[in-house]
Every structure is written in structure tokens, then in C-alpha cells.
Amino acid sequence: MNKQQVKGRYEEAKGKAKDVAGHAVGNEKLEVEGKIQKKAGKAQAGIGDAKAKIKKGS
């Protein structure tokens, strides 16, 4: 795993935690922040996956 993948997965996990916590306590703002952070983390991890795939193919 490269740094991009690790950071992305970490951000995804933090976003998921915020999303669940926001939903549990009825805090819509926290829930939305979590969903956004989750998607950003997923995108970052995807970039890392692509880099790893390119590097592996070379």
C-alpha cells in the first residue's frame, strides 16, 4: 500500500465515524460532513490504487 491509499482509507474511516455519529445524535451537519469526508477519502484511495496499479504494471 502506498501513502495515498493509506491516507484515503483513513479519511474514509473518519468520515464513516462522523456519518454514523451524526445520524445517531440527529446532527445533520455532522452527518453530511461525514459523508463528504467518506467520499473524499474514497477518491483519494482510488488515486492511490491507480498509482499502485500503474507502478505494478511498469
Secondary structure, DSSP 8 states (H G I E B T S, - for coil): --HHHHHHHHHHHHHHHHHHHHHHHT-HHHHHHHHHHHHHHHHHHHHHHHHHHHHHH-
